[in-house]
Amino acid sequence: MRLGYRVFVAWFLLAGVGTLLFYHSVINQLPSSMRQASEEVLVDSSQLLAELAALHWESEFVPGSPFSEALERYRQRPVNATIWSREKTRTELVVYITDEHGLVLFHTEPGQMGQDYSGWRDVAMTLRGQYGARTTRTNPDDPFTSHMYVAAPVMGPDGLLGVLSVGQPTASLQPFITLANAHFWQRGSLILLAALLLGGAMAYWLTRSIRRLVDYVERVRHGGRASLPVLGEPELDRLAQATEAMREEIDGKAYVENYVHTLTHEMKSPLSAIRGAAELLQESDLPDDARQRFTRNIDAESDRLQRLIDRLLSLARVEQRQHLEGVERIDLRPLLDQELQAKQSLISRKQLQVDVQVADGLQLEAERFLLEQALSNLLDNAIDFTPEGGHLFVRAAQTPGGQVQIGILNEGPLVPDYALERVFERFYSLPRPDSQRKSTGLGLSLVQEVAQLHGGTVQLCNVPGQGVRVDLTLPLAQRRA
């Protein structure tokens, strides 16, 4: 199971189980709490009725007495009360009075008159001067037939006269308990839903941050360019920064080792040629024409070494870059004209015809220095492979996908199939048609690095009957960090 799912399930189970346990506790406690609240009301009612019963004690409580008539009118009194969603239509209190011996003097149910209630807990404890209350079922097998009774002493001038008890059926509380249960479960469902959404958001945020960090590491591992992600979480940001620092150290060591190796390999050939020519020049009987030829070889190989070092340094600087610096909006036509003007001596020497077609007002966002280097290398490559008196075609236009495509076509020989996949490799070069000498093999590698740094691509392809074309495709605008 993926980390995001595990975090989500763990959070949801934790929140869900916690909510269920809480509501289970509340709901189990609810009936008891409501009975306690109802008992408090019964205490006040019993105390009030006990005072009224004391006033009517001398007139007794036989049918027709003022107290008996008042209770009977109470029982017959119409009620039309809406308590929350419950409609109350009748009174439900049960009232009875006993003497000091526990014998029933009055009962709202006349059939109980004369019964001995001295054994009931509410009466017995009140007669002993304690708080008396009880809950009794009329049907032991049916919990909904239970009544809750609270007693109060009836006091006269000479002391205790008897006991008055007020009872209420607990079934009258059930609608409120049911309504409260439904209310709690509804709120609980909303809390669980909120926990579900919060858990999903937390899992998404966490896995998204980790996924961005993993994507960054994967891109770096495969040699791609990637900017250090800002994750917005101190711990994850520290992990990302530590990963970036480790990558830089490892890359730096490997980079230096690789470049020292490749530079040493590439310098062997020109150094051997220079050394061989220098040894021959030391011979005293060397003809003047040979001496001049070897001197020119030393000069050419020295120039080759200089170009190799310069281009290798330029490529190294670009390869180590992870993002652009100093991006600006560049008008492409003046930039191409500037680079062509810089190559004018080479173009004139080979008597090349240059055809430039650039869409009016074509602009793009790029780092000017890098773009200049890329275009310069592409033009150098195209001029080298174009035969004397040949044509060079430079095209630039906006593509339907919102990019700028710069195409340079030369009329030189087609690139062999085996070399098409390798022309952008570092130090890979094909012999020039006119001199059969190879270049440093770094020009197209630099162009590819510049293209990738700008979020673009570069491709080289054969155009049968025309020559070889290189297409540099760059986005019109750079994505802002």
C-alpha positions as CSV (number, residue, x, y, z in Angstrom):
1,M,0.0,0.0,0.0
2,R,1.3,3.4,-0.9
3,L,2.4,5.9,1.8
4,G,-0.5,8.3,1.1
5,Y,-3.1,5.5,1.5
6,R,-1.5,4.3,4.7
7,V,-1.4,7.9,6.1
8,F,-5.0,8.4,5.1
9,V,-6.3,5.1,6.5
10,A,-4.4,5.6,9.8
11,W,-5.7,9.1,10.2
12,F,-9.2,8.1,9.3
13,L,-9.2,5.1,11.7
14,L,-7.7,7.2,14.5
15,A,-10.3,10.0,14.0
16,G,-13.1,7.6,13.3
17,V,-12.4,5.3,16.3
18,G,-11.9,8.2,18.6
19,T,-15.1,9.8,17.5
20,L,-17.1,6.6,17.8
21,L,-15.7,5.9,21.3
22,F,-16.5,9.5,22.3
23,Y,-20.1,9.3,21.0
24,H,-20.6,5.9,22.4
25,S,-19.7,7.1,25.8
26,V,-21.9,10.2,25.4
27,I,-24.9,8.2,24.2
28,N,-24.5,5.6,26.9
29,Q,-24.4,8.4,29.5
30,L,-27.3,10.3,28.0
31,P,-30.2,8.4,29.5
32,S,-28.6,8.6,32.9
33,S,-28.0,12.3,32.5
34,M,-31.6,13.0,31.4
35,R,-33.0,11.0,34.4
36,Q,-30.8,13.0,36.7
37,A,-32.1,16.3,35.2
38,S,-35.7,15.0,35.5
39,E,-35.0,13.9,39.1
40,E,-34.0,17.4,40.0
41,V,-37.3,18.7,38.7
42,L,-39.2,16.0,40.6
43,V,-37.4,17.1,43.8
44,D,-38.6,20.7,43.4
45,S,-42.1,19.5,42.6
46,S,-42.3,17.1,45.5
47,Q,-41.1,19.8,47.9
48,L,-43.7,22.3,46.6
49,L,-46.6,19.7,46.8
50,A,-45.5,18.7,50.3
51,E,-46.0,22.2,51.5
52,L,-49.5,22.3,49.8
53,A,-50.3,18.9,51.4
54,A,-49.4,20.3,54.8
55,L,-51.9,23.1,54.4
56,H,-54.7,20.6,53.6
57,W,-53.7,17.9,56.1
58,E,-56.5,18.6,58.6
59,S,-59.1,18.4,55.8
60,E,-57.7,15.0,54.8
61,F,-57.4,13.9,51.2
62,V,-60.7,12.0,50.6
63,P,-62.4,12.4,47.3
64,G,-64.0,15.8,47.1
65,S,-61.4,17.4,49.3
66,P,-59.7,20.6,48.0
67,F,-56.3,18.8,47.5
68,S,-57.9,15.8,45.8
69,E,-60.0,18.0,43.6
70,A,-57.0,20.1,42.6
71,L,-55.0,16.9,41.6
72,E,-57.9,15.5,39.7
73,R,-58.3,18.8,37.7
74,Y,-54.5,18.6,37.1
75,R,-54.9,15.1,35.7
76,Q,-57.8,16.1,33.5
77,R,-56.2,19.4,32.4
78,P,-55.7,19.6,28.5
79,V,-52.1,20.1,27.5
80,N,-50.9,21.3,24.1
81,A,-47.1,21.8,24.4
82,T,-44.4,21.3,21.7
83,I,-41.2,20.4,23.4
84,W,-38.6,20.3,20.7
85,S,-40.2,17.9,18.2
86,R,-42.4,16.1,20.7
87,E,-46.0,16.9,21.2
88,K,-47.1,16.7,24.9
89,T,-50.9,16.3,25.1
90,R,-51.5,15.0,28.7
91,T,-50.1,15.2,32.2
92,E,-48.1,12.2,33.5
93,L,-47.1,12.9,37.1
94,V,-48.1,10.4,39.7
95,V,-48.7,11.8,43.3
96,Y,-49.3,9.9,46.5
97,I,-49.3,10.8,50.2
98,T,-48.7,8.4,53.1
99,D,-49.0,9.0,56.9
100,E,-46.1,8.6,59.3
101,H,-46.5,4.8,59.1
102,G,-46.4,4.5,55.3
103,L,-50.1,3.9,54.7
104,V,-51.4,5.6,51.6
105,L,-53.8,8.4,52.4
106,F,-54.0,9.8,48.8
107,H,-53.1,8.4,45.4
108,T,-53.7,9.7,41.9
109,E,-54.8,6.1,41.2
110,P,-57.6,5.5,43.6
111,G,-57.1,1.7,43.7
112,Q,-53.9,2.3,45.7
113,M,-55.7,4.0,48.6
114,G,-54.9,2.3,52.0
115,Q,-51.9,0.3,50.7
116,D,-48.8,0.0,52.9
117,Y,-45.9,1.8,51.2
118,S,-43.6,1.7,54.2
119,G,-41.4,-0.8,52.4
120,W,-40.9,1.4,49.4
121,R,-37.4,3.0,49.4
122,D,-38.7,6.6,48.8
123,V,-41.1,6.5,51.7
124,A,-38.9,4.5,54.1
125,M,-35.9,6.7,53.7
126,T,-37.9,9.9,54.0
127,L,-39.6,8.7,57.2
128,R,-36.1,8.2,58.5
129,G,-35.2,11.8,57.7
130,Q,-33.1,10.9,54.6
131,Y,-33.5,11.8,50.9
132,G,-35.8,9.2,49.4
133,A,-36.1,8.2,45.7
134,R,-36.7,5.0,43.8
135,T,-37.3,3.7,40.2
136,T,-39.7,0.8,39.9
137,R,-41.1,-1.1,36.9
138,T,-44.7,-2.0,36.8
139,N,-43.8,-4.8,34.5
140,P,-40.4,-6.3,35.5
141,D,-39.8,-7.5,31.9
142,D,-40.5,-4.2,30.2
143,P,-37.9,-1.4,30.8
144,F,-40.3,1.2,29.4
145,T,-42.8,0.6,32.3
146,S,-40.5,2.0,34.9
147,H,-41.4,5.1,37.0
148,M,-39.1,7.3,38.9
149,Y,-40.3,8.6,42.3
150,V,-39.0,11.3,44.5
151,A,-40.4,11.8,48.0
152,A,-40.5,14.9,50.4
153,P,-41.5,15.0,54.0
154,V,-44.9,16.7,54.9
155,M,-44.1,18.7,58.0
156,G,-46.6,20.1,60.5
157,P,-46.2,22.3,63.6
158,D,-45.5,19.3,65.8
159,G,-43.2,17.5,63.3
160,L,-43.4,14.9,60.6
161,L,-46.9,14.3,59.4
162,G,-46.2,12.0,56.4
163,V,-44.6,11.7,53.0
164,L,-45.6,13.0,49.6
165,S,-44.0,11.3,46.6
166,V,-44.1,12.5,43.0
167,G,-43.5,10.0,40.2
168,Q,-42.9,10.3,36.4
169,P,-42.7,7.5,33.8
170,T,-39.2,7.2,32.4
171,A,-40.8,6.4,29.0
172,S,-41.6,10.1,28.8
173,L,-37.9,10.8,28.5
174,Q,-37.4,8.3,25.6
175,P,-38.4,10.7,22.8
176,F,-35.9,13.2,24.0
177,I,-33.2,10.5,24.3
178,T,-34.0,9.3,20.8
179,L,-33.9,12.8,19.4
180,A,-30.6,13.5,21.1
181,N,-29.2,10.3,19.8
182,A,-30.1,11.2,16.3
183,H,-28.6,14.7,16.8
184,F,-25.4,13.2,18.1
185,W,-25.0,10.7,15.3
186,Q,-25.7,13.4,12.7
187,R,-23.0,15.6,14.2
188,G,-20.7,12.6,14.5
189,S,-21.2,11.8,10.8
190,L,-20.3,15.4,9.9
191,I,-17.2,15.1,12.1
192,L,-16.2,11.8,10.4
193,L,-16.7,13.4,7.0
194,A,-14.6,16.3,8.1
195,A,-11.9,13.9,9.4
196,L,-12.1,12.1,6.0
197,L,-11.5,15.3,4.1
198,L,-8.8,16.5,6.5
199,G,-7.1,13.1,6.3
200,G,-7.3,13.1,2.5
201,A,-5.9,16.6,2.4
202,M,-3.1,15.8,4.9
203,A,-2.2,12.6,3.0
204,Y,-2.2,14.5,-0.3
205,W,0.0,17.3,1.1
206,L,2.5,14.9,2.7
207,T,2.7,12.5,-0.3
208,R,2.8,15.4,-2.8
209,S,5.8,16.9,-0.9
210,I,7.6,13.6,-0.7
211,R,6.7,12.8,-4.4
212,R,8.2,16.2,-5.4
213,L,11.4,15.3,-3.5
214,V,11.5,11.8,-5.0
215,D,11.0,13.3,-8.5
216,Y,13.8,15.7,-7.9
217,V,16.1,12.9,-6.8
218,E,15.1,10.7,-9.8
219,R,15.7,13.5,-12.3
220,V,19.1,14.2,-10.8
221,R,19.9,10.4,-10.7
222,H,19.2,10.2,-14.4
223,G,21.4,13.2,-15.2
224,G,18.6,15.7,-15.8
225,R,18.4,19.2,-14.5
226,A,16.2,19.9,-11.6
227,S,15.8,22.9,-9.2
228,L,15.6,22.2,-5.5
229,P,11.9,22.0,-4.6
230,V,10.5,24.3,-1.9
231,L,8.2,22.0,0.1
232,G,6.9,24.5,2.7
233,E,7.7,22.1,5.6
234,P,10.8,22.7,7.7
235,E,11.7,19.1,8.1
236,L,11.2,18.2,4.5
237,D,12.9,21.3,3.4
238,R,15.9,20.4,5.5
239,L,15.9,16.9,3.9
240,A,15.7,18.4,0.4
241,Q,18.6,20.8,1.2
242,A,20.7,17.9,2.6
243,T,19.9,15.9,-0.5
244,E,20.9,18.8,-2.7
245,A,24.2,19.3,-0.8
246,M,25.0,15.6,-1.0
247,R,24.2,15.6,-4.8
248,E,26.5,18.6,-5.3
249,E,29.4,17.0,-3.5
250,I,29.0,13.7,-5.3
251,D,28.4,15.4,-8.7
252,G,31.4,17.7,-8.1
253,K,33.7,14.8,-7.4
254,A,32.4,12.7,-10.3
255,Y,32.4,15.7,-12.6
256,V,36.0,16.6,-11.9
257,E,37.1,13.0,-12.3
258,N,35.2,12.6,-15.6
259,Y,36.5,15.8,-17.1
260,V,40.1,15.2,-16.1
261,H,39.8,11.8,-17.7
262,T,38.2,13.1,-21.0
263,L,40.4,16.2,-21.2
264,T,43.6,14.0,-20.8
265,H,42.3,11.6,-23.4
266,E,41.5,14.4,-25.9
267,M,44.8,16.3,-25.3
268,K,47.0,13.2,-26.1
269,S,46.6,13.5,-29.9
270,P,47.5,17.2,-30.3
271,L,50.3,17.0,-27.7
272,S,51.8,14.0,-29.5
273,A,51.7,15.9,-32.8
274,I,53.3,18.9,-31.2
275,R,56.0,16.8,-29.6
276,G,56.7,14.9,-32.8
277,A,57.0,18.1,-34.8
278,A,59.2,19.7,-32.2
279,E,61.6,16.7,-32.2
280,L,61.8,16.9,-36.0
281,L,62.5,20.6,-35.9
282,Q,65.5,20.0,-33.7
283,E,67.2,18.2,-36.6
284,S,69.8,20.4,-38.2
285,D,69.5,19.1,-41.8
286,L,65.7,19.6,-42.0
287,P,64.7,21.4,-45.3
288,D,63.1,24.8,-44.9
289,D,59.8,23.7,-46.5
290,A,59.5,20.8,-44.0
291,R,60.5,23.0,-41.1
292,Q,57.7,25.4,-42.1
293,R,55.2,22.6,-42.4
294,F,56.1,21.3,-38.9
295,T,55.9,24.8,-37.5
296,R,52.4,25.2,-39.0
297,N,51.4,21.8,-37.4
298,I,52.6,23.0,-34.0
299,D,50.5,26.2,-34.5
300,A,47.4,24.3,-35.7
301,E,47.6,21.8,-32.8
302,S,48.2,24.5,-30.3
303,D,45.1,26.3,-31.6
304,R,43.2,23.0,-31.4
305,L,44.2,22.6,-27.8
306,Q,43.1,26.2,-27.0
307,R,39.7,25.7,-28.6
308,L,39.3,22.4,-26.8
309,I,40.0,23.9,-23.4
310,D,37.9,27.0,-24.1
311,R,34.9,24.9,-25.2
312,L,35.3,22.4,-22.5
313,L,35.2,25.2,-19.9
314,S,32.1,26.7,-21.5
315,L,30.4,23.3,-21.6
316,A,31.4,22.7,-17.9
317,R,29.9,26.0,-16.9
318,V,26.6,25.3,-18.6
319,E,26.4,21.6,-17.4
320,Q,26.8,22.7,-13.8
321,R,23.9,25.2,-14.1
322,Q,20.5,24.1,-12.8
323,H,18.5,27.2,-13.8
324,L,18.8,30.3,-16.0
325,E,20.1,33.6,-14.8
326,G,19.3,37.0,-16.1
327,V,16.4,36.0,-18.4
328,E,15.4,38.7,-20.8
329,R,13.1,39.2,-23.8
330,I,15.2,38.9,-26.9
331,D,14.4,40.0,-30.5
332,L,15.6,37.1,-32.6
333,R,16.3,38.7,-35.9
334,P,18.9,41.2,-34.6
335,L,20.6,38.5,-32.6
336,L,20.9,36.2,-35.7
337,D,22.2,39.1,-37.8
338,Q,24.8,39.8,-35.1
339,E,26.0,36.2,-35.1
340,L,26.1,36.0,-38.9
341,Q,28.1,39.2,-39.0
342,A,30.6,37.7,-36.6
343,K,31.1,34.7,-39.0
344,Q,31.3,36.9,-42.0
345,S,35.0,36.2,-42.6
346,L,34.4,32.5,-42.7
347,I,31.4,32.9,-44.9
348,S,33.3,35.1,-47.3
349,R,36.3,32.8,-47.4
350,K,34.0,29.9,-48.5
351,Q,31.9,32.2,-50.7
352,L,28.7,31.0,-49.1
353,Q,25.2,32.3,-49.9
354,V,23.2,32.9,-46.7
355,D,19.4,33.0,-46.9
356,V,17.8,34.3,-43.6
357,Q,14.0,34.2,-43.1
358,V,12.8,35.2,-39.6
359,A,9.2,36.1,-38.8
360,D,8.8,39.8,-38.1
361,G,8.8,40.8,-34.4
362,L,9.7,37.3,-33.3
363,Q,10.8,37.4,-29.6
364,L,11.4,34.9,-26.9
365,E,12.6,34.8,-23.3
366,A,16.1,33.5,-22.8
367,E,19.5,34.1,-21.3
368,R,21.2,36.1,-24.0
369,F,24.8,34.9,-23.4
370,L,23.8,31.2,-23.6
371,L,21.6,31.7,-26.6
372,E,24.4,33.6,-28.4
373,Q,26.8,30.7,-27.7
374,A,24.3,28.1,-28.9
375,L,23.6,30.0,-32.2
376,S,27.4,30.6,-32.7
377,N,28.2,26.9,-32.4
378,L,25.3,25.9,-34.7
379,L,26.5,28.4,-37.3
380,D,30.2,27.3,-37.0
381,N,29.1,23.7,-37.5
382,A,26.9,24.5,-40.5
383,I,29.7,26.7,-42.1
384,D,32.3,23.9,-41.6
385,F,30.1,21.3,-43.4
386,T,28.9,23.5,-46.2
387,P,31.0,23.1,-49.4
388,E,32.5,26.2,-51.0
389,G,30.0,28.3,-52.9
390,G,27.2,26.4,-51.2
391,H,24.0,27.8,-49.6
392,L,23.2,28.2,-45.9
393,F,19.6,28.6,-44.9
394,V,18.5,30.1,-41.5
395,R,14.9,30.0,-40.6
396,A,13.0,31.1,-37.4
397,A,9.3,31.0,-36.7
398,Q,6.8,30.4,-34.0
399,T,5.2,27.0,-33.8
400,P,1.5,26.2,-33.1
401,G,2.6,24.9,-29.7
402,G,3.8,28.3,-28.5
403,Q,7.5,27.7,-29.1
404,V,10.2,29.2,-31.3
405,Q,11.9,27.0,-33.8
406,I,15.3,28.0,-35.2
407,G,16.4,25.9,-38.2
408,I,19.8,26.0,-39.9
409,L,20.2,24.0,-43.1
410,N,23.6,23.4,-44.8
411,E,24.2,21.8,-48.2
412,G,26.9,19.5,-46.9
413,P,27.0,15.7,-47.1
414,L,24.4,13.7,-45.2
415,V,25.3,12.5,-41.7
416,P,25.8,8.7,-41.7
417,D,23.0,6.8,-40.0
418,Y,25.4,5.4,-37.3
419,A,26.4,9.0,-36.3
420,L,22.9,10.5,-36.1
421,E,22.4,9.3,-32.6
422,R,25.9,10.3,-31.4
423,V,26.4,13.8,-32.8
424,F,25.4,15.4,-29.5
425,E,27.7,13.3,-27.5
426,R,30.7,15.0,-25.8
427,F,33.9,14.8,-27.9
428,Y,32.1,13.0,-30.8
429,S,32.9,14.6,-34.1
430,L,32.8,13.9,-37.8
431,P,35.6,14.9,-40.2
432,R,35.1,18.2,-42.1
433,P,34.5,17.7,-45.8
434,D,37.3,20.2,-46.9
435,S,40.1,19.3,-44.5
436,Q,39.0,15.9,-43.1
437,R,40.0,17.2,-39.7
438,K,37.7,16.7,-36.7
439,S,36.6,19.5,-34.3
440,T,36.6,19.3,-30.5
441,G,33.2,17.5,-30.5
442,L,31.9,19.9,-27.9
443,G,29.9,22.4,-30.0
444,L,26.7,20.4,-30.4
445,S,26.9,19.1,-26.8
446,L,26.9,22.8,-25.6
447,V,23.9,23.5,-27.8
448,Q,22.0,20.6,-26.3
449,E,22.9,21.7,-22.7
450,V,21.7,25.3,-23.5
451,A,18.4,23.9,-25.0
452,Q,17.7,21.7,-22.0
453,L,18.5,24.6,-19.6
454,H,15.9,26.7,-21.4
455,G,13.3,23.8,-21.4
456,G,13.7,23.2,-25.2
457,T,15.2,20.6,-27.6
458,V,17.7,20.4,-30.4
459,Q,17.5,17.9,-33.2
460,L,19.7,17.1,-36.2
461,C,18.3,15.3,-39.3
462,N,19.2,14.6,-42.9
463,V,17.1,16.2,-45.6
464,P,17.6,14.1,-48.7
465,G,18.5,16.3,-51.8
466,Q,19.1,19.3,-49.6
467,G,21.6,18.6,-46.8
468,V,21.6,18.5,-43.1
469,R,19.3,20.6,-40.8
470,V,19.6,21.4,-37.1
471,D,16.4,22.5,-35.3
472,L,16.7,24.4,-32.0
473,T,13.3,24.7,-30.4
474,L,12.8,26.9,-27.3
475,P,9.7,28.1,-25.4
476,L,8.5,31.6,-26.0
477,A,8.4,32.3,-22.3
478,Q,10.3,30.8,-19.4
479,R,8.5,29.4,-16.4
480,R,8.9,31.6,-13.3
481,A,10.2,29.9,-10.2
